[in-house]
Amino acid sequence: MKKIVWSLFDSGNSSYKQAIDKYFDNEVENYSIGIDKLNKNSNFINLDLSDYKEIFGNNKLFNILDELPKPDIILASPPCESFSVASAMKGGNKFYVWNDGNMTPSTANRILSKNDTPFKSDVSKATFTRINGELCAFNSIRIINRYQPETWVIENPQSSKIWYYLEHNYNFVGIRNVAHYVAYDKEFPKKPTTFMSNKFLSLAKMPVGAKADIVIGSRGQGRKQIRDYNVRSNIPLSLIKDILEQVI
């Protein structure tokens, strides 16, 4: 019997779907779910995973998910912008954690004040980015908790504050398995990435001090740069293959 995989936020270039179609077509039935920020693709179930309308009595998110076959595996790549210092404002977007019963700014990110200097965007966009990121992270763990898959994996950069946010807000933790993308494909940046899971994963890393030929954004002289949002979100197919081989 085929394993059922839900690939959350697998819109864009749909790396999870690509890897499953290439390597696991006879073993896995995949359901890619999300929205494409650039509106370039449609090979997925179009569903806003930052949906908060349940508080108004609209249960569209779970009404649709409840109609799908129950997942054996959930793979999730929630957007990392609001949890990254390479974000909409200097020092990263602010987010909050519960501390002694009071909602206080995370020590991992600074409070926005009149002395902070936004860059790349204005403060309003930074706020929307933060809210969207927190809702995507929150709904990821709600989906995992609701459907109780045998295996779940959440992907974000190793330096992302999402891990701090999930642990300190929701006491949601797992095994932080780290991989370097370039160790799987030389056409990728080094990009130390955490695949937090309820399972231990033995993933490949580069030797200490080694550099990749690809960089993200505008960093690095004489090296190929990646600026396209969907391309930056790509995951090496061989890395996804490695993960799925270990958990199936």
Secondary structure as the mmCIF struct_conf table of DSSP 4:
data_model
#
loop_
_struct_conf.conf_type_id
_struct_conf.id
_struct_conf.beg_label_comp_id
_struct_conf.beg_label_asym_id
_struct_conf.beg_label_seq_id
_struct_conf.end_label_comp_id
_struct_conf.end_label_asym_id
_struct_conf.end_label_seq_id
HELX_LH_PP_P HELX_LH_PP_P1 LYS A 2 LYS A 2
STRN STRN1 LYS A 3 LEU A 8
TURN_TY1_P TURN_TY1_P1 PHE A 9 PHE A 9
TURN_TY1_P TURN_TY1_P2 GLY A 12 ASN A 13
HELX_RH_AL_P HELX_RH_AL_P1 SER A 15 TYR A 23
TURN_TY1_P TURN_TY1_P3 ASP A 25 GLU A 27
STRN STRN2 VAL A 28 GLY A 34
TURN_TY1_P TURN_TY1_P4 LYS A 37 LEU A 38
BEND BEND1 ASN A 39 ASN A 39
BEND BEND2 ASN A 43 PHE A 44
STRN STRN3 ILE A 45 ASN A 46
TURN_TY1_P TURN_TY1_P5 LEU A 49 SER A 50
HELX_RH_3T_P HELX_RH_3T_P1 LYS A 53 PHE A 56
TURN_TY1_P TURN_TY1_P6 GLY A 57 GLY A 57
HELX_RH_AL_P HELX_RH_AL_P2 LYS A 60 LEU A 65
TURN_TY1_P TURN_TY1_P7 ASP A 66 GLU A 67
BEND BEND3 LEU A 68 LEU A 68
HELX_LH_PP_P HELX_LH_PP_P2 PRO A 69 PRO A 71
BEND BEND4 ASP A 72 ASP A 72
STRN STRN4 ILE A 73 ALA A 76
HELX_RH_3T_P HELX_RH_3T_P2 GLU A 81 PHE A 83
BEND BEND5 SER A 84 ALA A 88
STRN STRN5 MET A 89 MET A 89
TURN_TY1_P TURN_TY1_P8 LYS A 90 GLY A 91
STRN STRN6 TYR A 96 ASN A 99
TURN_TY1_P TURN_TY1_P9 ASP A 100 GLY A 101
STRN STRN7 ASN A 102 PRO A 105
TURN_TY1_P TURN_TY1_P10 THR A 107 ALA A 108
BEND BEND6 ASN A 109 ASN A 109
HELX_LH_PP_P HELX_LH_PP_P3 ARG A 110 LEU A 112
TURN_TY1_P TURN_TY1_P11 LYS A 114 ASN A 115
STRN STRN8 PRO A 118 PRO A 118
BEND BEND7 LYS A 120 SER A 121
HELX_RH_AL_P HELX_RH_AL_P3 VAL A 123 TYR A 147
BEND BEND8 GLU A 150 GLU A 150
STRN STRN9 THR A 151 PRO A 157
TURN_TY1_P TURN_TY1_P12 GLN A 158 SER A 159
TURN_TY1_P TURN_TY1_P13 LYS A 161 LYS A 161
HELX_RH_AL_P HELX_RH_AL_P4 ILE A 162 TYR A 170
STRN STRN10 ILE A 175 HIS A 180
HELX_RH_3T_P HELX_RH_3T_P3 TYR A 181 ALA A 183
TURN_TY1_P TURN_TY1_P14 TYR A 184 TYR A 184
TURN_TY1_P TURN_TY1_P15 LYS A 186 GLU A 187
BEND BEND9 PHE A 188 PHE A 188
STRN STRN11 PRO A 192 SER A 197
BEND BEND10 ASN A 198 LYS A 199
HELX_LH_PP_P HELX_LH_PP_P4 MET A 206 PRO A 207
TURN_TY1_P TURN_TY1_P16 VAL A 208 GLY A 209
BEND BEND11 ASP A 213 ASP A 213
STRN STRN12 ILE A 214 ILE A 216
TURN_TY1_P TURN_TY1_P17 GLY A 217 SER A 218
BEND BEND12 GLY A 220 ARG A 223
STRN STRN13 LYS A 224 ILE A 226
HELX_RH_AL_P HELX_RH_AL_P5 TYR A 229 ARG A 232
TURN_TY1_P TURN_TY1_P18 SER A 233 SER A 233
HELX_RH_AL_P HELX_RH_AL_P6 LEU A 237 VAL A 247
#
